[in-house]
C-alpha cells in the first residue's frame, strides 16, 4: 500500500512552489517593451543591454516610442516614464518609493533587518535622520575629529607620494566620520565595529544582487543558502550584542553618577536619539546597521568620485583650498562653514551629475494609476523616470566635459536647485517630493568636512596612466574600482585644529 501521508509531505511543498511561481510570474505589460530582440529566446541580449548600455537603450527607446515603455530585467520588468512626467510622479500618492525599496531590496529577509527597520511603519530611524542628522552643528566637531584621526592612521603623515588602498581607505574614512555621530565615542574608532558595519553593508548589497538572480517565487527559500545573506545574519547577531553592551555600560555610568551625586554623563549620538524616540523599543544593533546601510555605500561612492575629479583637474585645488580655509577661519567647524563652501558644493554636484544613474524617482504603484494620457499603470508595477537629460547638451552645455564651476554659475544666476542638496527640474538624483532623500544634508556636511581635511592637509594625484571611467551597472553607475590614487601630506591644515 502506498504511504499517502509520506506522499503528501512531498507533494505539498511542490504544490506551494508551483503556486508561488504562478502567482509571482511577471504580468503582461500594457506598454511596449524596449529590449526585445528576434531569436533572443533566453533574453540574454535583452538583459545584457540593460546591464551594460542602459543609457543608450533609454535614449533610443524614448525616440522610438515617444511615450512610456517597458524594460525587461531578469525575472521582472520596469516601466520607464519620460522626464516630462517627473513632477507628476513625485506628487502622485499612488506611487510609493518606500514600497519599491522594500520589494527591490528585500525588506523582511532574515539578515536584512537594516532595510526592514529603515522603512518600518513607525519611521523611528527616518525621523531621527530628518530631525537630528541634518543641520545639527553638534555633529560637526565629532565628525571633524574622527576624520583627522582617520586620515593620520589610514593615509598617513608621510611627505612622500604613496598609493592608498582605493576602496578600503575611502570607505574607512566615511565609516569613521559617520560612526562618530551614529554610535558615539565608545565604538566610533573601534576596529571590530568599523569592520563589522563596513562588512555588513558590502554583504547586504551583494546579497541583494545575488537574490535578484533568482525567480521571485524561489527567493523565500534561496536566501537561506546564499553566502552574503548568511553573513548578514551573523553580522546582525554580533551588532546586537555589541550595542546592548554599550547601552548597558552607559546605564551603569548614569547610575554611578547619580549615586555619587554627580552630573550624569550626556550622550549625543544616534544610538541614544533612537532609543529615546522609540521608548527603548528599537533594537539598537539593527538601528546602527540601518544607518550604516543608508549612509556608507552611497556616500563613499560620492566621495570617491569627487576625489577622482579633484585629482584629474588640479586647477581647481588652489581655489578650493582658499574657499575652505576662508570659511573655517570665519565660522569654525560648523554648518555655516560648509554651507558657504559654494565652489566645493558645485564641484560635488558636477561629480554627482556625471556619475549618476540613468533613472530617478523609482516608485511602486499601490493601485491602478492612470497616466495623464489615460493609460493605466497596473497596481504592483515598478516605474522609474528617465534621467538621461543629465547628459543633454540643450540642458548642460558640453555635457560630457567636467566643469567644476557649472553649478556655481547657475547658483549665482539665481538657480536655487543648483545646490548639492537640492533637487529640481532635470536633476532628481536625491529624489523628489515626499520621498526626497532625508539624509542628504548629513551626507553634504560629511563630504565637505572630509574634503576640507584632505584639501588642506594632502596633495592627491592619479597614478600616471590611470584614467578612471564610471562603470555601468544596469540603471546605476559605479565608481571605477581599479583607481590608483596617490597622496602625500603637505604643510598646513592647522586651521582645522585637529
C-alpha positions as CSV (number, residue, x, y, z in Angstrom):
1,X,0.0,0.0,0.0
2,X,1.3,3.5,-0.8
3,X,2.1,5.7,2.1
4,X,-0.2,8.6,1.4
5,X,1.0,10.6,4.4
6,X,4.5,10.4,3.2
7,X,3.4,11.4,-0.4
8,X,1.5,14.3,0.9
9,X,4.6,15.6,2.7
10,X,6.4,15.5,-0.6
11,X,3.5,17.0,-2.7
12,X,2.6,19.9,-0.5
13,X,6.0,21.7,-0.9
14,X,5.8,21.1,-4.6
15,X,2.3,22.5,-4.8
16,X,3.3,25.6,-2.8
17,X,6.3,26.2,-5.1
18,X,4.2,25.9,-8.2
19,X,1.5,28.1,-6.8
20,X,4.1,30.7,-5.8
21,X,5.7,30.6,-9.3
22,X,2.3,31.1,-10.9
23,X,1.2,34.0,-8.6
24,X,4.6,35.8,-8.8
25,X,5.1,35.4,-12.5
26,X,5.6,38.7,-14.4
27,X,2.3,40.1,-15.5
28,X,1.8,41.0,-19.2
29,X,2.7,44.7,-19.8
30,X,0.4,47.2,-21.3
31,X,3.4,49.2,-22.7
32,X,5.8,48.2,-25.5
33,X,9.0,46.5,-24.5
34,X,12.2,48.2,-25.5
35,X,14.7,45.4,-25.2
36,X,13.1,42.6,-27.1
37,X,15.1,41.0,-30.0
38,X,14.5,38.3,-32.6
39,X,15.6,34.8,-31.6
40,X,16.7,36.1,-28.1
41,X,14.7,33.3,-26.5
42,X,16.5,33.4,-23.2
43,X,16.6,37.2,-23.1
44,X,20.4,37.2,-22.9
45,X,20.8,40.1,-25.2
46,X,17.9,41.9,-23.6
47,X,19.5,41.7,-20.1
48,X,23.0,42.5,-21.4
49,X,21.7,45.7,-23.0
50,X,20.2,46.8,-19.6
51,X,23.3,45.8,-17.7
52,X,25.9,47.4,-20.0
53,X,24.2,50.0,-22.1
54,X,21.1,51.3,-20.3
55,X,21.7,55.0,-21.2
56,X,21.6,54.3,-24.9
57,X,18.7,51.9,-24.6
58,X,16.6,54.5,-22.8
59,X,17.6,57.3,-25.3
60,X,16.9,55.3,-28.4
61,X,13.6,53.8,-27.0
62,X,12.3,57.3,-26.0
63,X,12.9,58.5,-29.5
64,X,11.2,55.4,-30.9
65,X,8.1,55.1,-28.7
66,X,7.8,58.8,-27.7
67,X,5.8,57.6,-24.6
68,X,6.3,55.2,-21.7
69,X,7.7,51.8,-22.4
70,X,8.7,48.6,-20.5
71,X,12.3,47.4,-20.0
72,X,12.7,43.7,-19.3
73,X,15.0,42.8,-16.5
74,X,15.9,39.3,-15.1
75,X,12.7,37.9,-13.5
76,X,10.7,41.1,-14.0
77,X,10.2,44.4,-15.8
78,X,10.2,48.2,-15.1
79,X,8.1,50.9,-16.7
80,X,10.2,53.8,-17.9
81,X,8.4,57.2,-18.0
82,X,9.8,60.3,-19.8
83,X,11.3,63.1,-17.8
84,X,8.3,65.3,-18.7
85,X,6.3,63.2,-16.2
86,X,8.8,63.8,-13.3
87,X,6.6,66.3,-11.5
88,X,3.5,64.1,-11.9
89,X,5.4,61.1,-10.5
90,X,6.8,62.9,-7.4
91,X,3.4,64.3,-6.4
92,X,1.3,61.2,-7.0
93,X,0.3,59.5,-3.8
94,X,-0.4,56.1,-5.5
95,X,3.3,55.9,-6.5
96,X,5.4,55.0,-3.5
97,X,9.2,54.9,-3.3
98,X,9.4,53.1,0.1
99,X,7.3,50.2,-1.1
100,X,9.6,49.8,-4.1
101,X,12.6,49.8,-1.8
102,X,11.0,47.2,0.4
103,X,10.4,44.9,-2.6
104,X,13.6,45.6,-4.6
105,X,15.9,45.4,-1.6
106,X,14.2,42.6,0.2
107,X,13.0,44.0,3.5
108,X,11.9,41.3,5.9
109,X,14.5,38.8,4.7
110,X,16.3,37.5,7.8
111,X,19.7,39.3,8.0
112,X,18.3,42.3,6.1
113,X,16.8,43.8,9.2
114,X,18.6,47.1,8.4
115,X,16.4,47.6,5.4
116,X,13.3,46.4,7.3
117,X,13.8,48.9,10.1
118,X,14.7,51.8,7.8
119,X,11.3,51.6,6.1
120,X,9.2,50.3,9.0
121,X,5.8,51.9,9.6
122,X,6.8,53.7,12.8
123,X,9.6,55.7,10.9
124,X,11.7,55.6,14.0
125,X,15.0,55.7,12.1
126,X,13.8,58.1,9.3
127,X,12.5,60.6,11.9
128,X,15.9,60.7,13.6
129,X,17.6,61.2,10.2
130,X,15.3,64.1,9.5
131,X,15.4,65.8,12.9
132,X,18.8,65.0,14.3
133,X,21.3,64.3,11.5
134,X,20.6,67.2,9.1
135,X,21.6,70.7,10.1
136,X,22.9,69.8,13.5
137,X,26.0,71.7,14.5
138,X,26.7,69.4,17.4
139,X,27.6,66.6,15.0
140,X,30.3,68.7,13.2
141,X,33.1,68.6,15.9
142,X,33.0,64.8,16.4
143,X,33.0,64.2,12.7
144,X,35.9,66.5,12.1
145,X,37.9,64.9,15.0
146,X,37.2,61.4,13.7
147,X,38.3,62.4,10.2
148,X,41.5,63.9,11.5
149,X,42.4,60.7,13.4
150,X,41.3,58.5,10.5
151,X,43.5,60.4,7.9
152,X,46.5,60.2,10.2
153,X,46.1,56.5,10.7
154,X,44.9,55.5,7.2
155,X,46.5,57.9,4.8
156,X,49.5,58.6,7.0
157,X,51.7,61.6,7.7
158,X,54.4,60.9,5.2
159,X,55.5,63.6,2.8
160,X,56.4,61.2,0.0
161,X,53.8,60.1,-2.6
162,X,52.2,56.8,-1.7
163,X,49.2,54.8,-3.2
164,X,46.2,54.3,-0.9
165,X,44.0,51.2,-0.9
166,X,41.3,52.7,-3.1
167,X,38.1,51.1,-1.8
168,X,39.1,50.2,1.7
169,X,40.8,53.5,2.6
170,X,38.0,55.7,1.2
171,X,35.1,53.8,2.8
172,X,37.0,53.6,6.1
173,X,37.1,57.4,6.3
174,X,33.4,57.7,5.7
175,X,32.7,55.0,8.2
176,X,34.7,56.7,10.9
177,X,33.0,60.1,10.3
178,X,29.5,58.6,10.3
179,X,30.2,56.3,13.3
180,X,31.3,59.3,15.4
181,X,27.7,60.5,15.1
182,X,25.8,57.2,14.8
183,X,27.3,55.2,17.6
184,X,29.3,57.7,19.7
185,X,32.8,57.7,21.2
186,X,32.7,54.1,22.6
187,X,32.8,52.4,19.2
188,X,33.5,55.2,16.6
189,X,37.1,54.2,16.4
190,X,36.7,50.6,17.4
191,X,38.3,48.2,14.9
192,X,35.8,45.4,15.3
193,X,32.9,47.7,15.0
194,X,34.2,49.6,12.0
195,X,34.9,46.3,10.2
196,X,31.5,45.0,11.1
197,X,29.5,47.9,9.7
198,X,31.5,48.0,6.5
199,X,31.4,44.2,6.0
200,X,27.6,44.3,6.7
201,X,27.0,47.0,4.1
202,X,29.0,45.2,1.4
203,X,27.4,41.8,2.2
204,X,24.0,43.3,2.2
205,X,24.2,44.9,-1.2
206,X,25.9,41.8,-2.6
207,X,23.2,39.7,-1.1
208,X,20.5,41.8,-2.7
209,X,22.3,41.4,-6.1
210,X,22.5,37.6,-5.5
211,X,18.8,37.3,-4.8
212,X,17.8,39.2,-7.9
213,X,19.4,36.4,-10.0
214,X,16.6,34.1,-8.8
215,X,12.9,34.0,-9.7
216,X,10.6,35.8,-7.2
217,X,8.9,32.6,-6.2
218,X,12.1,31.0,-5.1
219,X,13.7,33.8,-3.1
220,X,11.9,33.0,0.2
221,X,13.9,29.7,0.2
222,X,17.1,30.6,-1.7
223,X,18.2,33.3,0.8
224,X,18.8,30.7,3.5
225,X,21.7,29.3,1.4
226,X,23.3,32.4,-0.2
227,X,26.7,33.3,1.3
228,X,26.1,37.0,1.7
229,X,22.7,36.6,3.3
230,X,24.2,34.1,5.7
231,X,27.0,36.6,6.5
232,X,24.4,39.3,7.1
233,X,22.6,37.2,9.7
234,X,26.0,36.7,11.5
235,X,26.7,40.4,11.5
236,X,23.2,41.3,12.8
237,X,23.7,39.0,15.7
238,X,27.1,40.5,16.6
239,X,25.9,44.1,16.2
240,X,23.0,43.5,18.6
241,X,25.4,42.1,21.2
242,X,27.8,44.9,20.9
243,X,25.2,47.7,21.0
244,X,23.5,46.2,24.0
245,X,26.8,46.2,25.8
246,X,27.3,49.9,25.0
247,X,23.9,50.8,26.3
248,X,24.3,48.7,29.5
249,X,27.7,50.4,30.1
250,X,26.0,53.8,29.7
251,X,23.2,52.8,32.1
252,X,25.8,51.9,34.7
253,X,27.7,55.2,34.2
254,X,24.5,57.2,34.8
255,X,23.6,55.1,37.8
256,X,27.1,55.5,39.3
257,X,27.0,59.3,38.8
258,X,23.6,59.6,40.4
259,X,24.7,57.5,43.4
260,X,27.7,59.8,43.8
261,X,25.6,63.0,43.4
262,X,27.5,64.0,40.3
263,X,26.0,65.2,37.0
264,X,25.2,62.2,34.8
265,X,27.1,61.9,31.5
266,X,25.3,63.2,28.5
267,X,25.3,61.3,25.2
268,X,24.8,63.0,21.8
269,X,24.5,60.4,19.1
270,X,22.0,58.4,17.1
271,X,22.3,55.4,19.4
272,X,20.7,57.4,22.2
273,X,18.4,59.5,20.0
274,X,16.7,56.4,18.5
275,X,16.3,54.8,22.0
276,X,14.7,58.0,23.3
277,X,12.3,58.4,20.3
278,X,11.3,54.7,20.3
279,X,10.9,54.4,24.0
280,X,13.7,51.9,24.1
281,X,11.7,49.5,21.7
282,X,14.1,49.8,18.8
283,X,16.8,47.1,18.6
284,X,20.0,49.2,18.8
285,X,22.1,46.9,16.7
286,X,19.6,46.9,13.9
287,X,19.4,50.7,14.1
288,X,23.1,51.1,13.7
289,X,23.2,48.7,10.7
290,X,20.3,50.5,9.2
291,X,22.1,53.9,9.4
292,X,25.2,52.3,8.0
293,X,23.4,50.7,5.2
294,X,21.7,54.0,4.3
295,X,24.8,56.1,4.6
296,X,28.1,54.3,3.9
297,X,27.8,52.9,0.4
298,X,26.3,55.9,-1.5
299,X,28.4,58.5,0.4
300,X,31.6,56.5,-0.1
301,X,30.9,56.3,-3.8
302,X,30.2,60.1,-4.0
303,X,33.4,60.7,-2.0
304,X,35.5,58.6,-4.4
305,X,34.1,60.3,-7.5
306,X,34.9,63.8,-6.1
307,X,38.5,62.6,-5.3
308,X,38.9,61.4,-8.8
309,X,37.7,64.7,-10.3
310,X,39.8,66.9,-8.0
311,X,42.8,64.8,-8.8
312,X,42.1,65.0,-12.5
313,X,41.5,68.8,-12.6
314,X,44.2,70.2,-10.3
315,X,43.5,73.7,-11.5
316,X,40.6,73.7,-9.0
317,X,42.6,72.9,-6.0
318,X,44.0,76.3,-5.0
319,X,40.6,77.9,-5.4
320,X,39.0,75.2,-3.3
321,X,41.7,75.5,-0.6
322,X,41.2,79.2,-0.4
323,X,37.5,78.9,0.0
324,X,37.7,76.1,2.6
325,X,40.3,78.0,4.6
326,X,38.3,81.2,4.5
327,X,35.1,79.6,5.6
328,X,36.7,77.7,8.5
329,X,38.5,80.8,9.6
330,X,35.3,82.8,9.7
331,X,32.9,80.1,11.0
332,X,34.9,77.3,12.6
333,X,33.9,73.7,12.1
334,X,30.2,74.4,11.6
335,X,27.2,74.1,9.4
336,X,27.7,77.8,8.5
337,X,31.2,77.0,7.2
338,X,30.1,74.1,5.0
339,X,27.1,75.9,3.7
340,X,29.3,78.7,2.4
341,X,31.7,76.4,0.6
342,X,29.9,77.2,-2.6
343,X,32.6,76.2,-5.1
344,X,33.1,72.9,-3.3
345,X,29.3,72.4,-3.4
346,X,29.4,73.0,-7.2
347,X,32.3,70.6,-7.6
348,X,30.4,67.9,-5.7
349,X,27.3,68.3,-7.7
350,X,29.1,68.2,-11.0
351,X,30.8,64.9,-9.9
352,X,27.3,63.7,-8.9
353,X,25.9,64.6,-12.3
354,X,28.5,62.8,-14.4
355,X,28.3,59.6,-12.2
356,X,24.6,59.5,-11.7
357,X,22.2,56.7,-12.6
358,X,20.2,56.8,-15.8
359,X,16.8,56.7,-13.9
360,X,15.3,58.5,-10.9
361,X,12.1,58.7,-9.0
362,X,11.6,55.0,-8.8
363,X,8.2,54.0,-7.4
364,X,5.9,51.1,-6.9
365,X,2.2,51.5,-7.9
366,X,0.0,51.0,-4.9
367,X,-3.1,51.0,-7.1
368,X,-4.0,51.1,-10.7
369,X,-2.9,54.6,-11.6
370,X,-4.0,56.4,-14.8
371,X,-1.3,58.4,-16.6
372,X,-2.2,61.9,-17.7
373,X,-2.9,60.5,-21.2
374,X,-5.4,57.9,-19.7
375,X,-3.3,54.8,-20.0
376,X,-3.1,52.9,-16.7
377,X,0.0,51.8,-14.7
378,X,-1.2,48.5,-13.2
379,X,-1.1,48.0,-9.4
380,X,2.2,46.4,-8.3
381,X,4.2,47.8,-11.3
382,X,7.6,49.3,-10.7
383,X,8.1,52.6,-12.5
384,X,11.1,54.9,-13.0
385,X,11.7,58.2,-14.7
386,X,14.3,58.9,-17.4
387,X,17.3,60.8,-16.1
388,X,19.5,60.9,-19.3
389,X,18.9,64.6,-19.5
390,X,21.9,64.9,-17.2
391,X,23.9,64.4,-20.4
392,X,21.8,66.6,-22.7
393,X,23.6,69.4,-24.3
394,X,20.5,71.5,-24.5
395,X,20.4,71.5,-20.7
396,X,24.1,71.2,-19.8
397,X,26.4,72.7,-22.4
398,X,29.3,70.3,-23.2
399,X,27.6,67.7,-21.0
400,X,30.4,65.1,-21.1
401,X,33.0,67.7,-20.0
402,X,33.6,68.1,-16.3
403,X,33.1,71.7,-15.2
404,X,33.6,72.3,-11.5
405,X,32.1,75.8,-11.8
406,X,29.0,74.8,-13.7
407,X,26.6,74.8,-10.8
408,X,28.2,77.8,-9.1
409,X,27.4,79.8,-12.2
410,X,23.8,78.6,-12.0
411,X,23.6,79.4,-8.3
412,X,25.0,82.9,-8.9
413,X,22.3,83.3,-11.6
414,X,19.6,82.6,-9.0
415,X,19.0,78.9,-9.7
416,X,18.2,77.6,-6.2
417,X,18.2,73.9,-7.3
418,X,21.9,74.2,-8.2
419,X,22.9,73.4,-4.6
420,X,24.2,69.9,-3.9
421,X,21.3,69.0,-1.5
422,X,18.6,70.3,-3.8
423,X,16.5,68.6,-6.4
424,X,14.9,70.4,-9.3
425,X,13.9,70.2,-13.0
426,X,16.3,67.8,-14.8
427,X,18.1,66.9,-11.6
428,X,16.4,64.4,-9.2
429,X,19.5,62.4,-8.1
430,X,18.3,62.8,-4.5
431,X,14.7,62.0,-5.5
432,X,11.8,64.4,-5.1
433,X,8.6,65.2,-3.3
434,X,7.8,63.5,0.0
435,X,10.4,60.8,-0.8
436,X,13.4,63.1,-1.3
437,X,16.5,61.6,0.5
438,X,16.2,62.6,4.2
439,X,20.0,62.1,4.7
440,X,21.2,64.4,2.0
441,X,22.1,67.2,4.5
442,X,24.1,64.9,6.7
443,X,25.9,63.5,3.6
444,X,26.6,67.0,2.3
445,X,28.3,68.1,5.6
446,X,30.1,64.8,6.0
447,X,31.6,65.0,2.4
448,X,32.5,68.7,2.8
449,X,34.3,68.1,6.1
450,X,36.2,65.1,4.6
451,X,37.2,67.0,1.5
452,X,38.2,70.1,3.6
453,X,40.6,68.0,5.7
454,X,42.1,66.4,2.5
455,X,42.4,69.7,0.6
456,X,44.1,71.5,3.4
457,X,46.3,68.6,4.5
458,X,47.1,66.5,1.4
459,X,48.1,66.6,-2.2
460,X,46.4,64.0,-4.3
461,X,47.0,62.7,-7.8
462,X,46.1,59.8,-10.1
463,X,48.9,57.4,-10.9
464,X,50.3,58.1,-14.4
465,X,48.2,56.3,-16.9
466,X,45.2,55.9,-14.6
467,X,42.2,57.2,-16.5
468,X,39.0,56.2,-14.4
469,X,35.7,55.8,-16.1
470,X,32.3,55.3,-14.4
471,X,31.1,51.7,-14.9
472,X,27.6,51.0,-16.0
473,X,25.8,48.5,-13.7
474,X,22.3,48.3,-15.1
475,X,20.5,51.6,-14.5
476,X,23.1,52.6,-12.0
477,X,26.7,53.7,-12.1
478,X,29.7,52.5,-10.1
479,X,32.9,54.4,-9.5
480,X,35.9,52.6,-11.2
481,X,37.2,50.1,-8.6
482,X,40.7,50.0,-10.3
483,X,41.6,53.6,-9.5
484,X,45.1,54.2,-8.3
485,X,45.2,57.3,-6.2
486,X,48.4,58.7,-4.6
487,X,48.6,61.0,-1.6
488,X,51.2,62.9,0.4
489,X,51.0,65.1,3.5
490,X,51.5,68.8,2.8
491,X,52.4,71.6,5.1
492,X,49.4,73.4,6.5
493,X,45.9,72.3,7.6
494,X,46.5,73.7,11.1
495,X,43.4,75.9,10.7
496,X,41.4,72.7,11.4
497,X,43.0,72.5,14.8
498,X,43.0,68.7,14.7
